Amino acid sequence: MEAKTSPWSAPQQMSFPEQVHLTDYINIIRRRKWVVIIFLLTAVSLVTAASFLTSPTYKATTQIIIEKQPSPLIRMAEIVSTESRQQDYYQTQYNLLRSRSLAYKVIEDLELWKDFEFNKTEDPDASSSAPGGSGSPRDKEASRSQIEPAIIDWYLSNLQVTPIRGSQLVDVSFLGPSPESITRILNAHAHAFIDKNIQTQRSAAQQALDWLETQLQDQKAKVEAAQRAIYEYKKANNIISLEERQNIVTQKLMELNSTLTRAKAERVAKEAVCNQLEDFSVNNESLFSLPEISRDSVIQNLRGQLVQLRARHLEMATKFGPKHPRMIELNSTVKPLEQEITAEVQRLRKSIKAELDRAVAIEKSIQETLDTQKQAAMAISEKAINYDVLQQQAESNQHIYNILLKQAKEISLTSVMESSNVRIVDKVEVPRFPVKPRIFLNILLAVVLGLFMGTGLAFFFEYMDNTVKTPEDVPRRLGMPVLSVLPYDKSLKGHKTPALPWDADSGTKDKAPLAYPLYDIASRFPASLRLTEQGMCGQVLVVESATMGEGKTTVLANLAMNLARAGLRVLMVDCDLERPALHHLFAIKNEGGLVRAMSRVLSHEIGTGSLSEYSVDDLFFLIALRKRSGELTITNDAQSMTSVFQDGGLLHIENRNNPLANRLGTTLLRGDFITESQLTDALERHQRTGQPLGYILINAGYITQDKLQGPLRLQMEEHLQKLFSWKHGRFVFKPGRVEMYENEKIYFAEEYTQTIRRLGHLAGSRLLESEILSHVTSSREGNVYVLPAGMAASGSNGQVNLPLLAKFLDILKGRFDVLLVDTPPLLDAAGAAPLCALADGVIFVVKAGYLSVKGLNEAKTGLSEAKANIIGAILNEVKVGRQYYYK
């Protein structure tokens, strides 16, 4: 089934990112202005009253300077950084200014405890019986000990110490109701602090001096012990001048190192020559170039003779052969000469070897002497280290002793001086004006804070108020367009009985709750929703709301009046069976109505009858509505058709008077689905057994289900068109279950509902139309008609038969231009959303600031799930300016 395309489809809403402008905040403040005003007035009133009722308080101030007073022992321990010590020092001074002991002294000196009365619980008899009476010193001491903690707490609570940043100055202030009294107290406090500071310095100096004298005695003993330890060490190690002895040993080590290096070089040179001469050969000319051989005259003479003989040998070898007597004689002379040279070289090697042994012995001796000298140097170094340690200890003890002695002299001088590092810079002046309450400043701050916090409270209320209040909220928070905005009218407040819609034209605008019209909502529909344009009539609109009390029925009545004035015939249908209201607005009786029409239709029993009372559309609809099963036979003159129904659905139509050319077998034969012989065989079986022709063709295998389905549906549609064209005749309905032949696939589950609905709409209804129109009532406005809900039967829960209502609405669309349906609120009735799906469009009425966005979206979700077409929203009772009237 194709989806229904409605001209009421709402224009697609484009989603843009939400932007907050300054005007949005201004509008919030404007809506919540009374919250801001009430909070502001309350804050200013309370602060003003408190300021005038508060007793004045005066403040006296003196300024003192606290100079850095170094500790007597500060030079002895320069470990902590100066900046850290200075910060700690001043923090200590500030705390001393606020110390309880200093406060106690001032209270005692000025006898402030006499000006206060605390703990008046003493027994008068006991006081009078005490020795000395109430004025005795013992009684005074007892009274002071009882009130002292309270007075000190009061005193410190009114004392203020304020350091001036980046300087050594400190402001000391005292608060109180009497200017003269606080001036006297503050003067006493400053002088008491200076006196206490002087006493503290003297005490610290004396303690430091006593400690230094003890340390001096101990340090003097340590110096003497260190000096004696050095003397004993020199005497035990026979040390006269340790530095001179270290220089001698160092010089000897350097000389021995140099001698050892030369001995090693000489030994290595002789060892190399000895190794070369060990493999001597007279034929190796390179060995004769060694200095040891070249300096030996004997070897050089023998080598000269050998060279001469070898030269003669070469000369004679060119003239004589090797066995010539001269050659033999010459060879016998050369060999002895070579042996003699070799013997001389071996003699020379033995001489060099002896020198090598002597060089090795010398090197070893020098090395032993060097090692002995190194040990002596190490011993001297060790003695030097111990000596240096003793020397450093002696010097350190002497240095500490000198520092202690100097500090003792300085502290001794300081202890006899009377000076203080605290001085008064500005003396106390008697204050002339109170510091609190500051009435003007308090009121100004109350105004500022009242405005700020009142605005914040307004925004908080706005945040907590999760409702739709302005036309901008509807598309932003509900996702639907705004069709119209109805302003809030104060004159409507308090009216319990609604007036008639036409009272707006009868001069009662100031009294009627419907005094304002809907401002021609039809003219502000999107272009696709124009009711007054040609071809847009005969539509069904549902006016719906999320819950009761949002003005849904009132908006519907106003909309009907405006459409009627535009020349349209408007019918208002009240489908709210639990709380019907349209009959109240139009002053008609709630009798009969929709409930009566439905009950009468549902009570109809189809048996036999005439088509003058029932149309074919009525018969098919009632069978489908009651979900009846059986055969409906309709006779028109000599023609007769039998329709087979199963649970209200049409299965088959049989036309026994159908011409041969229009029968199923002929259609299949013309379409080459079967052969003539197959058709003849099937017809013979049909006449013999009475079974349906399709059953026989499928079981015989002459045709398949797919091929049979198309021609069968075509024939069914031809039968329906012919059947719905009959206006006269009679009918008989025989109820009963119909054999389906499901296993044999004779009947196909085809859907003929749309075809039947289309043909029924064209043919028209007689029974249903007369029944529903009999309950339509005209109003005082000519083009406005009302179908009241009627009195619902007990136990019905306000449920409406949806198929029957859809049929009624379809019939009424042919008689009226616009149908406005009033349905139950979505969140108050379970079956409201399916009712909205029957309409061409839904107008959603939203009362400004009445229901939360969550509830409205739940209602919208119900409409969306029911596939209802929401065309837009009407925002009712909006408390905004008139700029929204004409948008």
DAQUI-V130988 format. One record per residue. N is the residue number from 0. SS is DSSP state (h for helix, s for strand, l for the rest). PHI is phi in radians with two decimals (* if undefined). OMEGA is omega in whole degrees, 0 to 359 (* if undefined). Layout:
n: <N/N>
ss: <SS/SS>
phi: <PHI/PHI>
omega: <OMEGA/OMEGA>
This chain:
n: <0/1/2/3/4/5/6/7/8/9/10/11/12/13/14/15/16/17/18/19/20/21/22/23/24/25/26/27/28/29/30/31/32/33/34/35/36/37/38/39/40/41/42/43/44/45/46/47/48/49/50/51/52/53/54/55/56/57/58/59/60/61/62/63/64/65/66/67/68/69/70/71/72/73/74/75/76/77/78/79/80/81/82/83/84/85/86/87/88/89/90/91/92/93/94/95/96/97/98/99/100/101/102/103/104/105/106/107/108/109/110/111/112/113/114/115/116/117/118/119/120/121/122/123/124/125/126/127/128/129/130/131/132/133/134/135/136/137/138/139/140/141/142/143/144/145/146/147/148/149/150/151/152/153/154/155/156/157/158/159/160/161/162/163/164/165/166/167/168/169/170/171/172/173/174/175/176/177/178/179/180/181/182/183/184/185/186/187/188/189/190/191/192/193/194/195/196/197/198/199/200/201/202/203/204/205/206/207/208/209/210/211/212/213/214/215/216/217/218/219/220/221/222/223/224/225/226/227/228/229/230/231/232/233/234/235/236/237/238/239/240/241/242/243/244/245/246/247/248/249/250/251/252/253/254/255/256/257/258/259/260/261/262/263/264/265/266/267/268/269/270/271/272/273/274/275/276/277/278/279/280/281/282/283/284/285/286/287/288/289/290/291/292/293/294/295/296/297/298/299/300/301/302/303/304/305/306/307/308/309/310/311/312/313/314/315/316/317/318/319/320/321/322/323/324/325/326/327/328/329/330/331/332/333/334/335/336/337/338/339/340/341/342/343/344/345/346/347/348/349/350/351/352/353/354/355/356/357/358/359/360/361/362/363/364/365/366/367/368/369/370/371/372/373/374/375/376/377/378/379/380/381/382/383/384/385/386/387/388/389/390/391/392/393/394/395/396/397/398/399/400/401/402/403/404/405/406/407/408/409/410/411/412/413/414/415/416/417/418/419/420/421/422/423/424/425/426/427/428/429/430/431/432/433/434/435/436/437/438/439/440/441/442/443/444/445/446/447/448/449/450/451/452/453/454/455/456/457/458/459/460/461/462/463/464/465/466/467/468/469/470/471/472/473/474/475/476/477/478/479/480/481/482/483/484/485/486/487/488/489/490/491/492/493/494/495/496/497/498/499/500/501/502/503/504/505/506/507/508/509/510/511/512/513/514/515/516/517/518/519/520/521/522/523/524/525/526/527/528/529/530/531/532/533/534/535/536/537/538/539/540/541/542/543/544/545/546/547/548/549/550/551/552/553/554/555/556/557/558/559/560/561/562/563/564/565/566/567/568/569/570/571/572/573/574/575/576/577/578/579/580/581/582/583/584/585/586/587/588/589/590/591/592/593/594/595/596/597/598/599/600/601/602/603/604/605/606/607/608/609/610/611/612/613/614/615/616/617/618/619/620/621/622/623/624/625/626/627/628/629/630/631/632/633/634/635/636/637/638/639/640/641/642/643/644/645/646/647/648/649/650/651/652/653/654/655/656/657/658/659/660/661/662/663/664/665/666/667/668/669/670/671/672/673/674/675/676/677/678/679/680/681/682/683/684/685/686/687/688/689/690/691/692/693/694/695/696/697/698/699/700/701/702/703/704/705/706/707/708/709/710/711/712/713/714/715/716/717/718/719/720/721/722/723/724/725/726/727/728/729/730/731/732/733/734/735/736/737/738/739/740/741/742/743/744/745/746/747/748/749/750/751/752/753/754/755/756/757/758/759/760/761/762/763/764/765/766/767/768/769/770/771/772/773/774/775/776/777/778/779/780/781/782/783/784/785/786/787/788/789/790/791/792/793/794/795/796/797/798/799/800/801/802/803/804/805/806/807/808/809/810/811/812/813/814/815/816/817/818/819/820/821/822/823/824/825/826/827/828/829/830/831/832/833/834/835/836/837/838/839/840/841/842/843/844/845/846/847/848/849/850/851/852/853/854/855/856/857/858/859/860/861/862/863/864/865/866/867/868/869/870/871/872/873/874/875/876/877/878/879/880/881/882/883/884/885/886>
ss: <l/l/l/l/l/l/l/l/l/l/l/l/l/l/l/l/l/l/l/l/l/h/h/h/h/h/h/h/h/h/h/l/h/h/h/h/h/h/h/h/h/h/h/h/h/h/h/h/h/h/h/h/h/l/l/l/s/s/s/s/s/s/s/s/s/s/l/l/l/l/l/l/l/h/h/h/l/l/l/l/l/h/h/h/h/h/h/h/h/h/h/h/h/h/h/h/h/l/l/h/h/h/h/h/h/h/h/h/h/h/l/h/h/h/h/l/l/l/l/l/l/l/l/h/h/h/h/h/h/l/l/l/l/l/l/l/h/h/h/h/h/h/h/h/h/h/h/h/h/h/h/h/h/h/h/h/h/h/s/s/s/s/s/l/l/l/l/l/s/s/s/s/s/s/s/s/l/l/h/h/h/h/h/h/h/h/h/h/h/h/h/h/h/h/h/h/h/h/h/h/h/h/h/h/h/h/h/h/h/h/h/h/h/h/h/h/h/h/h/h/h/h/h/h/h/h/h/h/h/h/h/h/h/h/h/h/l/l/l/l/l/h/h/h/h/h/h/h/h/h/h/h/h/h/h/h/h/h/h/h/h/h/h/h/h/h/h/h/h/h/h/h/h/h/h/h/h/l/l/l/l/l/l/l/h/h/h/h/h/l/h/h/h/h/l/l/h/h/h/h/h/h/h/h/h/h/h/h/h/h/h/h/h/h/h/h/h/l/l/l/l/l/l/l/h/h/h/h/h/h/h/h/h/h/h/h/h/h/h/h/h/h/h/h/h/h/h/h/h/h/h/h/h/h/h/h/h/h/h/h/h/h/h/h/h/h/h/h/h/h/h/h/h/h/h/h/h/h/h/h/h/h/h/h/h/h/h/h/h/h/h/h/h/h/h/h/h/h/h/h/h/h/h/h/h/h/h/h/h/h/h/h/h/h/l/l/l/l/l/l/l/s/s/s/s/s/l/l/l/l/l/l/l/l/l/s/l/l/h/h/h/h/h/h/h/h/h/h/h/h/h/h/h/h/h/h/h/h/h/h/h/h/h/h/l/l/s/l/l/l/h/h/h/h/h/h/h/h/l/l/l/s/s/s/s/s/s/l/l/h/h/h/l/l/l/l/l/l/l/l/h/h/h/h/h/l/l/l/l/l/l/l/l/l/l/l/l/l/l/l/h/h/h/h/l/l/h/h/h/l/l/l/l/l/l/l/l/l/s/s/s/s/s/s/s/l/l/l/l/l/l/h/h/h/h/h/h/h/h/h/h/h/h/h/h/l/l/l/l/s/s/s/s/s/l/l/l/l/l/l/l/h/h/h/h/l/l/l/l/l/l/l/h/h/h/h/h/h/h/h/h/h/l/l/l/l/l/s/s/s/l/l/l/l/l/h/h/h/h/h/h/h/h/h/h/h/l/l/l/s/s/s/s/s/s/s/l/l/s/s/s/s/s/s/s/s/l/l/s/s/s/s/s/s/s/l/l/l/l/h/h/h/l/h/h/h/h/h/h/h/l/l/l/l/l/h/h/h/h/h/h/h/h/h/h/h/h/h/h/l/l/l/h/h/h/h/h/h/h/l/l/l/l/l/h/h/h/h/h/h/h/h/h/h/h/h/h/h/h/h/h/h/h/h/l/l/l/l/l/s/s/s/s/s/s/l/l/l/l/l/l/l/l/l/l/l/l/l/l/l/l/l/h/h/h/h/h/h/h/h/h/h/h/l/l/l/h/h/h/h/h/h/h/l/l/l/s/s/l/l/l/l/l/s/s/s/s/l/l/l/l/l/l/l/l/l/l/l/l/l/l/h/h/h/h/h/h/h/h/h/h/h/h/l/l/l/l/s/s/s/s/s/l/l/l/l/l/l/l/l/l/h/h/h/h/h/h/l/l/l/s/s/s/s/s/s/s/l/l/l/l/s/h/h/h/h/h/h/h/h/h/h/h/h/h/l/l/l/l/s/s/s/s/s/s/s/s/s/l/l/l/h/h/h/l/l/l>
phi: <*/-1.27/-1.23/-1.37/-1.73/-1.87/-1.22/-1.58/-1.03/-1.24/-1.11/-1.16/-1.50/-1.47/-1.64/-2.04/-1.09/-1.20/-2.12/-1.80/-1.93/-1.11/-1.11/-1.11/-1.18/-1.13/-1.14/-1.12/-1.12/-1.16/-1.21/-1.83/-1.10/-1.21/-1.11/-1.13/-1.15/-1.12/-1.13/-1.12/-1.10/-1.10/-1.11/-1.15/-1.13/-1.11/-1.17/-1.12/-1.09/-1.14/-1.17/-1.32/-1.51/-1.40/-1.19/-1.21/-2.15/-1.79/-2.37/-1.80/-2.37/-2.22/-2.10/-2.15/-2.04/-2.02/-1.53/-1.23/-1.89/-1.18/-1.24/-1.02/-1.89/-1.17/-1.32/-1.49/-2.53/-1.49/-1.75/-1.41/-1.11/-1.10/-1.10/-1.13/-1.14/-1.17/-1.09/-1.10/-1.10/-1.22/-1.09/-1.13/-1.12/-1.12/-1.18/-1.15/-1.10/-1.85/-1.29/-1.23/-1.16/-1.17/-1.08/-1.06/-1.14/-1.12/-1.06/-1.22/-1.16/-1.59/0.94/-1.18/-1.13/-1.31/-1.43/-2.15/-2.21/-2.20/0.94/-1.45/-1.96/-1.22/-1.39/-1.05/-1.12/-1.16/-1.19/-1.24/-1.47/-1.26/-1.12/1.55/1.33/-1.22/-1.70/-1.19/-1.03/-1.11/-1.13/-1.11/-1.12/-1.14/-1.14/-1.12/-1.17/-1.42/-1.69/-1.00/-1.03/-1.16/-1.17/-1.11/-1.09/-1.10/-1.06/-1.20/-1.21/-1.73/-1.60/-2.19/-2.10/-2.19/-1.20/-1.59/-1.07/1.38/-2.56/-1.71/-1.54/-2.40/-1.64/-1.98/-2.19/-2.43/-1.83/-3.11/-1.38/-1.95/-1.08/-1.15/-1.12/-1.23/-1.15/-1.11/-1.12/-1.20/-1.07/-1.11/-1.15/-1.15/-1.18/-1.12/-1.17/-1.12/-1.07/-1.16/-1.16/-1.12/-1.09/-1.15/-1.12/-1.10/-1.10/-1.16/-1.14/-1.15/-1.12/-1.14/-1.17/-1.09/-1.20/-1.16/-1.09/-1.14/-1.17/-1.11/-1.07/-1.16/-1.22/-1.11/-1.10/-1.17/-1.14/-1.10/-1.15/-1.18/-1.11/-1.18/-1.12/-1.17/-1.10/-1.10/-1.19/-1.11/-1.18/-1.21/-1.83/0.94/-1.87/-1.78/-2.28/-1.20/-1.23/-1.16/-1.14/-1.14/-1.21/-1.11/-1.08/-1.14/-1.15/-1.08/-1.09/-1.16/-1.13/-1.12/-1.11/-1.18/-1.12/-1.13/-1.14/-1.17/-1.11/-1.14/-1.15/-1.14/-1.11/-1.15/-1.16/-1.18/-1.14/-1.19/-1.16/-1.10/-1.19/-1.24/-1.34/-1.13/-1.92/-1.26/-2.53/-1.16/-1.47/-1.58/-1.13/-1.19/-1.22/-1.24/-1.52/-1.09/-1.03/-1.11/-1.39/-1.17/-1.49/-1.50/-1.21/-1.13/-1.15/-1.18/-1.11/-1.11/-1.17/-1.15/-1.09/-1.10/-1.16/-1.15/-1.09/-1.17/-1.19/-1.13/-1.07/-1.18/-1.17/-1.30/-1.18/-1.40/-1.80/-2.07/-1.47/-1.19/-1.79/-1.29/-0.98/-1.17/-1.18/-1.18/-1.14/-1.17/-1.14/-1.21/-1.43/-1.22/-1.14/-1.05/-1.13/-1.13/-1.17/-1.17/-1.11/-1.15/-1.14/-1.13/-1.15/-1.18/-1.11/-1.09/-1.11/-1.11/-1.15/-1.17/-1.12/-1.14/-1.13/-1.09/-1.10/-1.12/-1.16/-1.13/-1.14/-1.10/-1.04/-1.11/-1.14/-1.12/-1.10/-1.15/-1.11/-1.12/-1.11/-1.10/-1.19/-1.11/-1.09/-1.13/-1.15/-1.11/-1.12/-1.13/-1.11/-1.12/-1.13/-1.16/-1.11/-1.06/-1.15/-1.12/-1.08/-1.10/-1.14/-1.16/-1.08/-1.12/-1.11/-1.09/-1.10/-1.15/-1.16/-1.09/-1.10/-1.15/-1.12/-1.07/-1.16/-1.18/-1.09/-1.10/-1.18/-1.17/-1.19/-1.08/-1.25/-1.18/-1.12/-1.69/-1.67/-1.90/-2.37/-2.34/-1.55/-2.00/-2.39/-1.50/-1.60/-2.08/-1.30/-1.30/-1.99/-1.18/-1.18/-1.83/-2.17/-1.26/-1.57/-2.74/-1.41/-1.68/-1.07/-1.10/-1.12/-1.10/-1.17/-1.11/-1.12/-1.11/-1.13/-1.12/-1.15/-1.10/-1.13/-1.14/-1.26/-1.13/-1.12/-1.08/-1.15/-1.11/-1.16/-1.14/-1.08/-1.15/-1.17/-1.29/-1.44/-1.56/-2.21/-1.58/-2.14/-2.18/-1.05/-1.19/-1.25/-1.14/-1.20/-1.33/-1.89/-1.95/1.27/-2.46/-1.26/-1.69/-1.47/-2.84/-2.21/-1.87/-1.29/-1.36/-1.98/-1.11/-1.20/-1.37/-1.17/1.71/-1.39/-1.71/-1.80/-1.22/-1.50/-1.26/-1.07/-1.44/-1.16/-1.12/-1.76/-1.81/1.48/-1.95/-1.11/-1.43/-2.08/-1.42/-1.20/-1.83/-1.09/-1.56/-1.34/-1.47/0.95/0.91/-1.03/-1.08/-1.27/-1.85/-1.16/-1.02/-0.99/-1.38/-2.06/-1.12/-1.32/-1.53/-1.33/-1.17/1.53/-1.85/-1.58/1.25/-2.02/-1.96/-2.07/-1.81/-1.75/-2.23/-2.49/-1.32/-2.57/-1.27/1.59/-1.71/1.46/-1.06/-1.15/-1.12/-1.10/-1.07/-1.12/-1.12/-1.09/-1.09/-1.12/-1.18/-1.18/-1.14/-1.21/-1.43/1.68/-1.73/-1.48/-2.04/-2.05/-1.76/-1.92/-1.64/-1.78/-1.53/-1.29/-1.38/-2.31/-1.16/-2.37/-1.07/-1.15/-1.20/-1.11/-1.85/0.96/-2.13/-1.41/-1.59/-2.01/1.12/1.25/-1.11/-1.10/-1.15/-1.08/-1.16/-1.12/-1.20/-1.18/-1.19/-1.52/-1.18/-2.00/-1.57/-2.30/-2.24/3.10/-2.04/-1.27/-1.29/-1.74/-2.09/-1.53/-1.03/-1.10/-1.06/-1.12/-1.10/-1.19/-1.14/-1.10/-1.18/-1.15/-1.52/0.96/-1.52/-2.15/2.68/-2.08/-1.90/-1.91/-2.06/-2.04/-2.29/1.00/-1.67/-1.77/-2.57/-2.32/-2.08/-1.84/-1.81/-2.12/-2.34/0.96/1.49/-1.69/-1.33/-1.82/-2.81/-2.19/-2.02/-2.01/-1.28/-1.69/-1.20/-0.99/-1.04/-1.24/-1.76/-1.34/-1.10/-1.10/-1.13/-1.08/-1.19/-1.21/-1.16/-1.50/1.04/-1.39/-2.37/-1.68/-1.15/-1.17/-1.16/-1.14/-1.09/-1.13/-1.20/-1.17/-1.10/-1.16/-1.13/-1.20/-1.40/-1.87/1.36/-1.29/-1.03/-1.09/-1.07/-1.02/-1.16/-1.12/-1.26/-1.15/-1.35/1.40/-1.33/-2.64/-1.65/-1.09/-1.10/-1.27/-1.36/-1.15/-1.12/-1.07/-1.16/-1.18/-1.06/-1.18/-1.12/-1.15/-1.14/-1.13/-1.13/-1.06/-1.21/-1.14/-1.29/-1.44/-1.33/-1.91/-2.29/2.37/-2.26/-2.45/-2.40/-1.99/-1.89/-1.26/2.60/-1.29/-1.88/-1.23/-1.51/0.95/-1.11/-1.17/-1.59/1.02/-1.44/-1.74/-1.88/-1.33/-1.42/-1.84/-1.89/-1.10/-1.09/-1.12/-1.13/-1.15/-1.13/-1.18/-1.15/-1.14/-1.31/-1.34/1.55/-2.09/-1.89/-1.15/-1.14/-1.15/-1.12/-1.19/-1.32/-1.24/-1.21/-1.85/-1.41/-2.05/-1.48/-1.81/-1.21/-1.50/-0.96/-1.67/-1.91/-2.21/-2.25/-1.93/-1.17/-1.30/1.50/-1.54/-1.32/-1.21/-1.13/1.51/-1.43/1.04/1.22/-1.41/-2.00/-1.29/-1.10/-1.04/-1.18/-1.10/-1.04/-1.16/-1.02/-1.10/-1.12/-1.19/-1.22/-1.11/-1.36/-1.82/-2.27/-1.31/-2.38/-1.93/-1.87/-1.86/-1.72/-1.95/-1.14/-1.03/-1.13/-1.49/-1.79/-2.32/-1.25/-1.73/-1.34/-1.10/-1.06/-1.09/-1.17/-1.18/-1.34/-1.56/-1.34/-2.84/-2.13/-1.75/-1.71/-1.62/-2.18/-1.50/-1.08/1.17/-1.83/-2.18/-1.20/-1.09/-1.08/-1.15/-1.14/-1.21/-1.11/-1.13/-1.12/-1.10/-1.08/-1.16/-1.14/-1.15/-1.44/1.07/-1.44/-1.64/-1.50/-1.62/2.80/-2.21/-1.96/-1.59/-1.82/0.95/-1.52/-1.63/-2.31/-1.21/-1.30/-1.18/-1.51/-1.09/-1.99/-1.39>
omega: <181/178/182/178/185/175/182/183/182/177/183/181/177/182/177/177/183/179/180/181/180/180/177/178/179/179/178/179/180/179/184/187/181/175/180/183/182/180/180/181/179/181/182/180/180/182/180/179/180/181/182/181/182/178/182/179/181/182/176/186/171/182/180/176/180/180/182/178/182/178/179/183/186/181/182/183/179/185/182/182/182/182/180/179/181/179/179/182/183/176/177/179/179/179/177/177/180/182/180/180/178/177/179/182/180/179/181/181/182/182/180/182/178/182/182/179/180/172/178/182/181/179/180/180/181/180/182/181/181/180/178/180/184/182/181/179/181/179/178/180/179/180/180/180/180/185/186/181/181/180/180/178/177/181/182/179/180/180/180/178/185/176/176/188/177/180/177/182/180/174/178/184/177/182/177/182/183/180/181/182/182/176/179/181/184/176/179/181/181/180/178/178/179/179/180/179/178/179/180/179/179/180/180/180/180/178/179/180/178/181/181/179/177/180/179/179/180/184/178/178/180/179/180/180/180/179/179/179/179/180/180/181/179/182/182/184/176/182/174/175/184/182/180/179/178/180/179/181/180/180/178/180/180/180/180/178/180/179/180/179/180/179/179/180/180/179/180/181/180/180/178/180/181/179/180/183/182/180/183/176/182/180/181/184/184/182/181/179/178/183/183/181/182/179/181/184/181/182/180/178/179/180/178/177/181/181/181/180/180/177/177/180/179/181/181/180/178/182/185/177/184/182/179/183/180/180/180/180/182/180/180/177/184/186/177/180/179/180/180/178/181/180/179/179/180/176/178/181/180/179/180/179/178/177/179/179/179/180/179/181/179/180/180/181/179/182/180/178/179/180/179/180/177/179/178/179/179/180/178/179/180/178/180/179/179/180/179/179/179/180/180/178/180/179/180/179/179/181/178/179/179/179/180/181/179/180/180/179/181/182/178/177/182/185/182/180/177/179/180/177/179/180/177/180/178/179/182/173/181/181/181/183/178/178/175/4/175/193/183/180/179/180/179/177/178/178/182/180/178/177/182/182/176/176/177/178/177/178/178/177/179/178/180/180/184/180/176/186/185/178/179/181/186/179/184/187/179/177/177/181/178/179/181/179/179/184/177/180/182/182/179/185/177/179/181/182/182/178/180/182/183/178/178/181/186/175/180/185/181/182/187/176/177/187/182/175/180/177/173/180/181/180/179/170/172/185/181/184/181/181/187/179/183/178/181/181/181/181/182/176/175/174/191/175/182/182/181/179/182/177/182/183/179/178/179/180/178/178/179/181/180/178/178/179/175/177/181/173/187/175/175/183/180/178/177/187/181/181/179/184/184/182/176/182/185/173/175/181/179/181/181/175/185/181/181/180/180/181/179/179/182/180/181/174/183/176/175/180/184/178/174/178/180/170/177/178/177/183/181/182/181/177/179/181/181/180/181/176/179/182/176/180/180/183/178/186/183/182/181/177/179/178/181/182/174/181/177/181/180/179/189/174/180/180/183/179/181/178/182/183/183/183/185/182/180/179/179/180/179/179/179/175/177/177/181/179/178/178/180/180/180/179/177/178/179/180/183/186/184/179/179/182/179/178/182/183/181/181/179/179/181/184/177/181/182/181/180/187/181/179/180/178/178/179/179/180/177/178/180/179/180/183/182/177/181/178/181/179/180/182/175/177/178/181/178/180/183/178/189/187/185/181/181/175/179/181/182/183/178/181/181/185/181/178/179/181/179/180/178/178/179/183/180/181/179/183/184/182/179/181/184/181/180/181/177/183/177/179/179/175/192/186/181/180/184/169/183/182/185/181/181/178/180/180/181/179/177/181/181/175/187/179/180/177/178/179/178/181/179/178/184/178/178/182/184/180/183/173/176/187/176/184/177/176/187/184/181/182/184/186/183/183/177/176/181/180/180/186/175/179/181/173/187/181/181/176/185/176/185/185/181/178/179/179/179/179/175/178/179/178/177/177/180/178/177/180/175/182/180/182/178/184/172/181/188/176/180/179/180/179/184/179/180/184/193/178/*>
